[in-house]
Amino acid sequence: MKSKIQFFSILALLCLSAMPAMAADLDVQEGLVKFVEEMGIVSFFAGEGWKNAVMICIGCFLLYLAIKKEYEPLLLLPIAFGMILTNLPGAGMFDSEMWNNEFLNPSSPNYHSYGYVMAHGGLLDILYIGVKAGVYPCLIFLGVGAMTDFGPLIANPKSLILGAAAQIGIFATFLVTQIDIPIFGFSPAQAASIGIIGGADGPTAIFLTSKLAPELLGPIAVAAYSYMALVPVIQPPIMRALTTESERRIRMSQLRSVSKKEKILFPIIVAIVVSLIVPSAGTLIGCLMLGNLMKESGVVERLSKAAQNELNNIVVICLGLTVGATATATSFMNLQTLGILCVGIVAFGIGSASGVVMAKVMNLFLKEKINPLIGSAGVSAVPMAARVSQMEGAKADPRNFLLMHAMGPNVAGVIGSAVAAGILLSFLG
């Protein structure tokens, strides 16, 4: 009997000693199951997770265009990578629900401030505050102004008319996209945001869309920068269709030299006049002209170089990542996105054509004729659109140099698109 008691006692001790190991094994198993369930790759096979996989593939394709084809790589590369990051399941970098209208409406019971975003948002949510507050586009305009020479526009003020004419694409598209058919049917705010693509100005498109239709920011930004990169493909057929061989050969006299005093006064006058007429455009125009004044004054060279380089580069990274982050599967993979891509290229084409047609109209009244090819440069794709005008003119006459003449309407288009955005914002904001 005593031996039996000793045996069971030893067996009980062995069982008790094995229980922690069994419990540990059970914890490991539960941990492994939880780890597998939370893996992002598992989410691709659950519900609509496949849409995230498709968006990641689209982001990789845009990276290919940025790296291999060099389509606006400075912004398209971070935008594409932002698209990949925001569609990684479980990463929690961007919460699109945090930026819906109910969340940001002070009168809503679910309203939260930017402080809530800082405390509970992911990395891209925090960076996105700069987009929502309109900071990043304005800082980019500061850098653009510091890199822009308004001399050709000052030397030939008629270029301003061509730059204004190229904005017709914005307003024409704004009207068309409100037609109540399935592929369109956008609200006025959404239609205005889509129409701004016709100005071929990425920062302006982002600025206006973040104010009026943030839910469309991803598709509109991708469309705007994609079409800016495709300027050499889109514009030449339009230019050739609207001009004759003799018109493309028109030579324009050399521009007069512009004094330093004129270059200093120009940004000051434009900032004041435009802001008084269209206050909503004051933010963009003010930053653009401040950057240009820093460049032309010659007394703050360090600030001018910082705006052109370090500051501009940092802002481009933040802007690209956060804009790409808005391209979630829910907001991007729908019929609206197809409509935006289709209407965007039409808006850009109308803008290019309007500039050419306006130049032809002006020639009816001018003694010194304008080469209509420079009218297409009235869109804001600086300096690519001006280079396209030069290339098309050189095909008709190899000794015809239109680049500096085309830069006039080109930089006027930057001002024109900002003013157009201000007008739309004042009506719909």
Backbone hydrogen bonds, N-H to C=O, Kabsch-Sander energy under -0.5 kcal/mol:
donor,donor_aa,acceptor,acceptor_aa,energy
5,I,1,M,-2.2
6,Q,2,K,-2.0
7,F,3,S,-2.0
8,F,4,K,-2.5
9,S,5,I,-2.0
10,I,6,Q,-2.1
11,L,7,F,-2.4
12,A,8,F,-2.6
13,L,9,S,-2.3
14,L,10,I,-2.2
15,C,11,L,-2.3
16,L,12,A,-2.7
17,S,13,L,-2.3
18,A,14,L,-1.4
19,M,15,C,-1.3
22,M,18,A,-2.3
23,A,19,M,-3.0
24,A,20,P,-2.6
25,D,21,A,-2.5
26,L,22,M,-2.3
27,D,23,A,-2.4
28,V,24,A,-2.4
29,Q,25,D,-2.4
30,E,26,L,-2.6
31,G,27,D,-2.5
32,L,28,V,-2.6
33,V,29,Q,-2.6
34,K,30,E,-2.6
35,F,31,G,-2.6
36,V,32,L,-2.6
37,E,33,V,-2.5
38,E,34,K,-1.8
39,M,35,F,-0.5
39,M,36,V,-1.0
42,V,39,M,-0.8
43,S,39,M,-1.0
44,F,40,G,-0.8
45,F,42,V,-1.5
46,A,43,S,-1.4
49,G,46,A,-2.0
51,K,48,E,-1.7
52,N,48,E,-0.5
52,N,49,G,-0.7
53,A,49,G,-1.3
54,V,50,W,-2.0
55,M,51,K,-2.4
56,I,52,N,-2.2
57,C,53,A,-1.8
58,I,54,V,-2.3
59,G,55,M,-2.5
60,C,56,I,-2.1
61,F,57,C,-2.1
62,L,58,I,-2.3
63,L,59,G,-2.0
64,Y,60,C,-1.9
65,L,61,F,-2.1
66,A,62,L,-2.3
67,I,63,L,-2.7
68,K,64,Y,-2.4
69,K,64,Y,-1.1
71,Y,65,L,-2.0
72,E,70,E,-1.0
75,L,72,E,-1.1
76,L,72,E,-2.9
77,L,73,P,-1.7
79,I,75,L,-2.2
80,A,76,L,-2.6
81,F,77,L,-2.2
82,G,78,P,-2.4
83,M,79,I,-2.0
84,I,80,A,-1.6
85,L,81,F,-2.5
86,T,82,G,-2.4
87,N,83,M,-1.0
88,L,85,L,-1.3
91,A,88,L,-1.7
96,S,94,F,-0.6
98,M,95,D,-1.2
99,W,96,S,-1.5
100,N,97,E,-1.2
104,L,100,N,-1.5
105,N,101,N,-1.0
108,S,105,N,-2.1
111,Y,108,S,-1.6
112,H,103,F,-2.1
116,Y,113,S,-0.8
117,V,113,S,-1.2
118,M,114,Y,-2.4
119,A,115,G,-1.6
120,H,116,Y,-2.7
121,G,117,V,-2.8
124,L,93,M,-1.0
125,D,93,M,-1.3
126,I,122,G,-2.0
127,L,123,L,-2.0
128,Y,124,L,-1.8
129,I,125,D,-0.6
129,I,126,I,-0.9
130,G,127,L,-1.3
131,V,128,Y,-0.8
132,K,128,Y,-2.6
133,A,129,I,-2.4
134,G,131,V,-1.4
135,V,130,G,-2.2
136,Y,130,G,-1.4
138,C,134,G,-0.7
139,L,135,V,-2.2
140,I,136,Y,-2.2
141,F,137,P,-2.1
142,L,138,C,-1.7
143,G,139,L,-1.8
144,V,140,I,-2.7
145,G,141,F,-2.7
146,A,142,L,-1.6
147,M,143,G,-0.8
147,M,144,V,-0.8
148,T,144,V,-0.7
148,T,145,G,-0.8
150,F,148,T,-0.6
154,I,150,F,-2.4
155,A,151,G,-2.8
156,N,152,P,-1.4
159,S,156,N,-2.4
160,L,157,P,-1.9
161,I,158,K,-1.1
162,L,158,K,-1.0
163,G,159,S,-2.3
164,A,160,L,-2.0
165,A,161,I,-2.4
166,A,162,L,-1.7
167,Q,164,A,-1.4
168,I,165,A,-1.9
169,G,166,A,-0.7
170,I,167,Q,-1.0
171,F,167,Q,-1.2
172,A,168,I,-2.8
173,T,169,G,-1.9
174,F,170,I,-1.9
175,L,171,F,-1.7
176,V,172,A,-2.1
177,T,173,T,-2.7
178,Q,175,L,-1.0
179,I,176,V,-1.9
181,I,179,I,-2.1
184,F,181,I,-1.4
185,G,179,I,-2.4
186,F,177,T,-1.7
191,A,187,S,-3.1
192,A,188,P,-2.3
193,S,189,A,-1.7
194,I,190,Q,-2.2
195,G,191,A,-2.5
196,I,192,A,-1.5
197,I,194,I,-1.6
198,G,195,G,-2.0
199,G,196,I,-1.6
200,A,197,I,-2.1
201,D,196,I,-0.5
205,A,201,D,-2.3
206,I,202,G,-2.4
207,F,203,P,-2.6
208,L,204,T,-2.6
209,T,205,A,-2.3
210,S,206,I,-2.4
211,K,207,F,-0.9
211,K,208,L,-0.5
212,L,208,L,-2.5
213,A,209,T,-1.8
216,L,213,A,-2.2
217,L,214,P,-1.4
220,I,216,L,-2.3
221,A,217,L,-2.5
222,V,218,G,-2.3
223,A,219,P,-2.4
224,A,220,I,-2.9
225,Y,221,A,-2.4
226,S,222,V,-2.0
227,Y,223,A,-2.5
228,M,224,A,-1.7
229,A,225,Y,-1.7
230,L,226,S,-1.1
231,V,228,M,-1.2
233,V,230,L,-1.4
234,I,230,L,-2.8
235,Q,231,V,-2.2
238,I,234,I,-0.8
238,I,235,Q,-0.5
239,M,235,Q,-2.5
240,R,236,P,-2.6
241,A,237,P,-2.0
242,L,238,I,-1.5
243,T,239,M,-0.6
243,T,240,R,-0.5
248,R,244,T,-2.0
249,R,245,E,-0.8
250,I,247,E,-1.2
263,K,259,S,-1.8
264,I,260,K,-1.9
265,L,261,K,-2.4
266,F,262,E,-2.2
268,I,264,I,-0.8
269,I,265,L,-2.7
270,V,266,F,-2.7
271,A,267,P,-2.1
272,I,268,I,-1.9
273,V,269,I,-2.9
274,V,270,V,-2.6
275,S,271,A,-1.5
276,L,272,I,-1.8
277,I,273,V,-1.9
278,V,274,V,-3.5
281,A,278,V,-2.0
282,G,279,P,-1.6
285,I,281,A,-2.6
286,G,282,G,-2.5
287,C,283,T,-1.8
288,L,284,L,-2.5
289,M,285,I,-2.8
290,L,286,G,-2.1
291,G,287,C,-2.2
292,N,288,L,-1.7
293,L,289,M,-2.5
294,M,290,L,-2.3
295,K,291,G,-1.5
296,E,292,N,-2.8
297,S,293,L,-2.4
298,G,294,M,-0.8
300,V,294,M,-0.6
304,S,300,V,-2.4
305,K,301,E,-2.6
306,A,302,R,-2.2
307,A,303,L,-2.5
308,Q,304,S,-1.9
309,N,305,K,-2.1
311,L,306,A,-2.2
312,N,306,A,-0.7
313,N,309,N,-3.0
314,I,310,E,-2.2
315,V,311,L,-2.4
316,V,312,N,-2.2
317,I,313,N,-1.8
318,C,314,I,-2.1
319,L,315,V,-3.2
320,G,316,V,-2.6
321,L,317,I,-2.3
322,T,318,C,-2.1
323,V,319,L,-2.5
324,G,320,G,-2.3
325,A,321,L,-1.6
326,T,322,T,-0.8
326,T,323,V,-0.8
327,A,324,G,-1.5
328,T,326,T,-2.0
332,F,328,T,-2.1
333,M,329,A,-2.0
334,N,332,F,-1.7
338,L,334,N,-1.1
339,G,335,L,-2.0
340,I,336,Q,-2.6
341,L,337,T,-2.4
342,C,338,L,-2.1
343,V,339,G,-3.0
344,G,340,I,-2.6
345,I,341,L,-1.3
346,V,342,C,-1.3
347,A,343,V,-2.6
348,F,344,G,-2.2
349,G,345,I,-2.1
350,I,346,V,-2.6
351,G,347,A,-2.2
352,S,348,F,-2.1
353,A,349,G,-2.5
354,S,350,I,-2.6
355,G,351,G,-1.5
356,V,352,S,-1.5
357,V,353,A,-2.6
358,M,354,S,-2.4
359,A,355,G,-1.8
360,K,356,V,-1.8
361,V,357,V,-2.2
362,M,358,M,-2.6
363,N,359,A,-1.6
364,L,360,K,-0.6
364,L,361,V,-1.2
365,F,362,M,-1.6
366,L,362,M,-1.1
369,K,367,K,-0.9
374,I,371,N,-1.9
375,G,372,P,-1.5
376,S,372,P,-0.5
376,S,373,L,-0.9
377,A,374,I,-0.9
378,G,375,G,-1.7
379,V,376,S,-1.1
380,S,199,G,-2.4
382,V,380,S,-2.1
385,A,381,A,-2.8
387,R,383,P,-2.0
388,V,384,M,-2.0
389,S,385,A,-1.8
390,Q,386,A,-2.0
391,M,387,R,-2.6
392,E,388,V,-2.5
393,G,389,S,-2.1
394,A,390,Q,-2.3
395,K,391,M,-1.5
396,A,392,E,-1.1
397,D,393,G,-2.3
400,N,397,D,-2.4
401,F,399,R,-0.6
402,L,400,N,-0.7
406,A,402,L,-2.8
407,M,403,L,-1.6
408,G,404,M,-0.7
408,G,405,H,-0.6
410,N,406,A,-1.7
411,V,407,M,-2.5
412,A,408,G,-1.8
413,G,409,P,-1.8
414,V,410,N,-0.9
415,I,411,V,-1.4
416,G,412,A,-2.8
417,S,413,G,-2.8
418,A,414,V,-1.5
419,V,415,I,-2.3
420,A,416,G,-2.6
421,A,417,S,-2.3
422,G,418,A,-2.1
423,I,419,V,-2.5
424,L,420,A,-2.3
425,L,421,A,-2.4
426,S,422,G,-2.3
427,F,423,I,-1.5
428,L,424,L,-2.4
429,G,425,L,-2.6
